[in-house]
Amino acid sequence: MNTTRLRPAVLVLALAAAIPLSAVAQFQRAPLTPIGQKIETAMQSDIRTPEEKARDAERRPRETLEFFRLRDDMRVIELMPSGGWYTKILGPVLADKGELYVAIGAERGIAPLIKNVPSMSKVKIAKSTEKLIPSKTQVGLFDVGPFSLGVSNADLVLTFRNLHNFTPEGRANLDNAVFNALKSGGLYGVVDHMRRHNEPDNPENGRRVDPVQAIKEIQAAGFVFVDYSNVNYRPDDELRYEVGRKSVTGNTDRFTMLFRKP
């Protein structure tokens, strides 16, 4: 027998046996929580298109919603849902024990889903009273006066990459509407494209938001800052370019913050 050829194999086995189980465990995926499992199941649903699923890797919906403390028995409001990328995840998760309302510009994108997709049939369009007006001074942004979201005693309000669409006055009125819609102890989860702190307006950063400014504005509405997460941090976004540029779109650095109504 050629013992020389056996030595490397024996060495590998010996090293493997010497590695503590704790060291192996740190590379294993942690078991999903019950809500994490429900979110993952919704993410795999056939109601989501291949293009929507392809963005899961960069948007990280399960980790984001877990950070926002989503439970399946909550009354949740999603603001400005557009085509329903997050709505198609939230709807099935909340269908059995919770409630999902969509508000602000929801009729066009979400009404067909509610009508035609059984797992979305319990989603409700909130009777919000906002009137969005294009800003006269800031191109591409909207003003909105004081308004109601048309829902009360909500547990959680979520907005994904929408604050940057409003003027400072519009954001203040939006934050006030969210505050009024939440019950005491209710949560407000916010995601948006990161702007470098204290950077003046320029042609490249119009759809980015200074996170410190966002915190100050949301606290001014009466909220308490709870926590932030780096779940949507992107180290290769230099914060220099417009979020729609090919070099950065789909890979922007985004702040993810949670607030509470006292």
Phi, psi and omega in degrees: 000138181270097183289340179297320181290335182281335188301315179300318180296317178297321180296317179298315179297320180295319179294318180299319180293334183278345182285123179299147178299329179297326179289325177291320185297329183293342178263356179271147179291132179296146178300144179288143171288165177304318179289326176298321178294320179295321178295315179298320178297317178296324180296331181271000185297149179289348179286346177266139181282161175303325180294321178293317180295328181295339181271357181301323184298324182264338179267338174049061185296322181296310182297323180294313182290326175294320177298324179282005173065034177300136169237157185279359178249018183274156165265113188241142173242126173255126182269139174048064187284352179055236182277359174095026181303309177281330181301323181290344174267314183294320184304304179297324180296322185264357190300320188278316188238349184244195177220140175234123173249143172244140187219149176074101178067028187271341189298315186294313186275329190259329181305317177298325177296315180299322183285323192252346184245113184306320182288353178251005189294338182269355176293138183243140175270117182293147179270065181282157189247017184292151171230104182280131182234125178304133181296140178276345185245341183232105185299133177089353180254162181240145167262152172211134179279183177303138182203172178244143175281351177076014179225144178233163177056037177286149176273329187207132172242135184235139172221129184244108176058050180236335183303326184293350180279352188244154169290165177305320178294321178296319178296322179298316180290326175296312181298322178295320178296320177296315180303316182290334181279339184273149170282166175299130185090354179292157188246150180233112181255131188230131171233135173200165181292133185282133168250147177298133183301133177072007180286128178295161177301140173209171185299343184263341188248015183299332179254027172241154183234133174292118184296328178293320177296319178299317179300313181299317181295316182290323175295327179296336177281354178114358183281156172254132177289130182258306186191166172229161179227149175264018183302330180249023175287136178232106186293337183268004171274113184280359180063025184257335193244154176303140189294345178269356180294146183301329183288345186227340185302136183081357182220033179283150171287130185230130174283148181226110190226150183235135180233160181229140172276124181300000000 
